[in-house]
Amino acid sequence: MTHWTDYFPIILLPFKIIVVGICMFFAIKWHYDQDQIKKRQSADSKSPPDNTPTPENKE
């Protein structure tokens, strides 16, 4: 008769791989999203504001 500890590595290894894979996916996604936010903020800060008066729309 086999003991339950004989099956423990067989069950734990796939579970561990799945959990680590999910964590890696969300870590990569979070860093990608943070990079997109920084790029968007830097692009917004470089563009001039839209409400500046220009000769065409001067009132």
N, C-alpha and C positions, 0 to 999 in steps of 0.2 A: 504494500500500500504506500502511495506517495503522500508526502506531506504538502501542505499548502505553500510552504516556502520554496518548494521546487518550481512552482509556477510563477512565483513573484517576479523574477527578472523578465519572464516572457510577457507579463502583463505590464510591468512598469516601464520597460524600454519603449514600446510604441507610444504609451501615454506621455512619457517625457519628451519624445521627439515631437509629438503633436503640440504640446504646451509650449515648448521652446520655439517651434515654428510660428505659432500664433503670436508669441511675444516679439519675435523678430519682425514679423510683418507690421505690427503696430508701431514698433520703434522706427522702422524705416519710413512708414507713412507719416509719423509725427515729425521727423526731421525734414522730410520733403515739404510738408505743409508749412513748417516754420521758415524754410527757405523761400517759399512762394510769398509768404507774408512780408518778409524782409525786402524782397525784390519789388513788391507792389508799393511798399512804403517809400522806398528810395525813388521809385519812378514818380510817385505823387509829389515828393518833396522837390524834385528837379523841375517839374512842370510849373509854369507861371500860373497864378490864380486866374480864374475865368472872369472875375468881376473888375479887372483893371480897365480903365477907360482907354480906348484907342481912338484914333482920329475918325474912324468909320462910324463908331457908335457913340460918339461924344454927345452928351445932352446938355 
